[in-house]
């Protein structure tokens, strides 16, 4: 059991996704319109994206745990209906609130996060699910999100690490990619899918549609043929 997963991203022609320093501004209105049109129950990003774009930076409050906290999933608002989810393996995000635009925040954690961090999330009213003791088991996480929170359609929106991990697990169903008319070329810049170290092979795609606008932005829509 898992949500239907659509990876929605905006890239340079060479597949890079870090917009800082680009020759043109990334048109956020086009991305936001596509996000709305896809009608997801939830969206998922990595820790860095959440920290930089959604006011989750700085140091989180310590000293809140009064004892050991059981490593079970915890939900502040399981019936929220709309969710904003962040992969935060080590528990670093300093959540300032528990929702954005009515979408309830959920953190995906590894089981070795400190008790203090779990107490902090509970104080802030941020839900959390565990993805395993070591590496995150994305199949398990997606099953949990579908069963416990009723998420049927999830938009996967970067960065490259979380995109690559979910793709590598064979869980991405579609890709909607906006290719902007510019190059990047930085060898250390994150790409649409970054998979390391356990690469499980490439994925065959079936093109569903291809559109170009007057500014040279190309919208590609693929179905992922998971084996």
C-alpha positions in Angstrom: 0.0 0.0 0.0 1.4 3.4 -1.0 0.4 6.7 -2.4 0.6 7.4 -6.1 3.8 9.4 -6.3 4.5 12.2 -8.8 7.9 13.8 -8.9 7.5 17.5 -9.7 10.7 19.5 -10.4 12.2 22.4 -12.3 15.7 21.9 -13.8 18.3 23.3 -16.1 18.8 21.4 -19.4 21.6 19.4 -17.7 19.3 18.3 -14.9 20.5 20.5 -12.1 18.0 21.8 -9.5 19.9 24.4 -7.4 18.5 27.6 -8.8 20.9 30.0 -7.0 23.2 31.6 -9.6 21.1 30.7 -12.6 21.1 33.0 -15.6 17.4 33.5 -15.4 15.0 33.4 -12.4 13.1 30.1 -12.0 9.5 31.0 -12.6 7.9 29.9 -9.3 4.4 30.7 -10.5 4.6 28.0 -13.1 5.8 25.4 -10.6 3.1 26.4 -8.1 0.4 26.2 -10.7 1.5 22.7 -11.6 1.6 21.8 -8.0 -2.0 22.9 -7.6 -3.1 21.2 -10.8 -1.7 17.8 -9.7 -3.9 17.9 -6.6 -1.8 16.0 -4.1 -2.8 15.1 -0.6 0.8 15.7 0.5 4.2 16.9 -0.7 7.6 15.7 0.3 11.0 17.5 0.3 14.4 16.9 1.9 15.7 18.6 5.0 17.8 21.2 3.2 14.8 22.3 1.0 12.5 22.6 4.0 15.1 24.4 6.0 15.9 27.0 3.3 12.4 27.6 1.9 10.0 27.0 4.8 11.4 28.7 7.9 12.9 25.7 9.6 16.4 26.9 10.3 18.4 27.5 13.4 18.8 25.4 16.6 15.9 23.5 18.1 15.0 23.7 21.8 16.9 21.1 24.0 16.1 19.8 27.4 12.5 18.9 26.9 12.5 15.1 27.3 11.8 13.9 30.9 12.7 10.3 30.0 12.9 7.7 27.2 10.4 8.1 24.4 9.2 5.0 22.6 10.1 4.8 18.9 6.6 4.6 17.6 5.0 6.9 15.0 3.3 10.0 16.6 0.6 12.1 15.0 -0.6 15.5 16.2 -3.2 16.0 13.5 -3.8 12.6 11.7 -7.0 13.9 10.1 -5.5 17.1 8.7 -6.2 15.9 5.1 -3.3 17.8 3.6 0.4 17.3 4.7 3.8 18.8 4.1 6.5 16.2 4.8 10.2 16.5 5.3 12.9 13.8 5.2 15.0 14.6 8.3 17.0 11.4 9.0 19.0 12.8 11.9 16.5 15.2 13.4 17.9 18.6 12.7 15.0 20.8 11.5 14.0 23.6 13.9 10.2 23.6 13.3 8.7 27.0 14.1 5.1 25.9 13.6 3.1 22.7 12.7 1.6 23.7 9.4 1.9 25.9 6.3 -1.2 27.1 4.5 -3.3 24.5 6.2 -0.9 21.6 5.4 0.2 19.8 8.5 3.9 19.1 9.0 5.2 15.6 9.2 8.9 14.6 9.8 10.4 11.3 8.5 13.1 10.2 11.0 15.5 7.4 11.8 15.1 5.7 15.1 18.4 6.9 16.5 17.3 10.5 16.8 17.6 11.9 20.4 14.6 11.7 22.8 15.0 15.4 23.2 14.2 15.9 19.6 11.1 13.8 19.8 10.0 15.9 22.8 10.6 19.0 20.8 8.5 17.8 17.9 5.7 17.0 20.3 5.9 20.4 21.9 5.7 22.0 18.4 2.8 19.7 17.3 4.8 18.3 14.4 3.9 14.7 13.6 6.6 12.1 12.9 7.1 8.7 11.4 10.1 6.4 11.7 11.7 4.9 8.6 14.0 2.4 10.3 17.0 2.1 12.6 19.6 3.0 9.9 18.8 3.9 6.3 15.3 5.0 5.6 13.0 2.3 4.3 10.9 4.3 1.9 8.6 1.5 1.1 7.7 1.2 4.8 7.4 5.0 5.1 5.0 5.2 2.1 2.9 2.4 3.4 2.7 4.2 6.8 1.7 7.5 5.2 -1.1 5.8 3.2 -2.4 3.7 6.0 -2.2 6.1 8.9 -2.8 9.5 7.3 -4.9 8.5 4.3 -2.4 10.0 1.7 -3.4 8.8 -1.7 -1.4 11.1 -4.0 2.0 12.5 -3.0 4.1 15.1 -4.8 7.8 14.5 -4.5 9.6 17.9 -4.9 13.2 17.5 -4.0 16.0 17.9 -3.5 18.0 15.4 -5.5 18.8 13.1 -2.6 15.3 12.4 -1.5 14.1 12.2 -5.1 16.8 9.7 -5.9 16.1 7.6 -2.8 12.4 7.3 -3.6 13.1 6.6 -7.2 15.7 4.0 -6.3 13.2 2.2 -4.1 10.9 1.8 -7.2 8.2 4.0 -5.8 7.9 6.9 -8.2 5.0 6.6 -10.6 5.2 9.7 -12.7 7.7 12.6 -13.4 6.6 16.1 -14.3 9.8 18.1 -15.2 10.0 21.7 -16.3 13.2 22.2 -18.2 14.3 25.8 -18.3 16.3 27.3 -21.2 19.7 27.5 -19.4 22.7 25.4 -18.5 24.2 24.9 -15.1 27.3 22.7 -15.5 28.5 22.8 -11.8 29.8 19.3 -11.1 28.8 19.5 -7.4 25.3 20.9 -7.9 22.4 18.5 -7.0 20.5 17.0 -9.9 17.0 15.8 -10.4 17.9 12.4 -9.0 21.0 11.8 -6.9 21.5 8.2 -5.8 24.3 7.1 -3.6 25.7 4.7 -2.7 23.3 1.8 -3.5 22.3 2.4 -7.1 19.6 -0.2 -8.2 19.6 0.6 -11.9 18.0 3.1 -14.2 14.3 3.4 -14.9 12.6 3.3 -18.3 10.2 6.2 -18.9 7.2 6.5 -21.2 6.5 10.0 -22.5 3.0 11.0 -21.8 3.2 14.6 -23.0 5.6 17.3 -24.1 4.8 21.1 -24.2 6.9 24.2 -24.8 5.9 27.8 -24.1 7.0 31.0 -25.8 9.8 31.5 -23.2 11.4 28.2 -24.2 10.3 26.3 -21.0 9.6 22.7 -21.8 7.2 20.6 -19.7 7.9 16.9 -19.9 5.4 14.4 -18.4 6.6 10.7 -18.0 5.2 7.5 -16.6 7.9 5.5 -14.7 8.0 1.9 -15.8 9.1 0.3 -12.5 10.2 -3.3 -12.7 
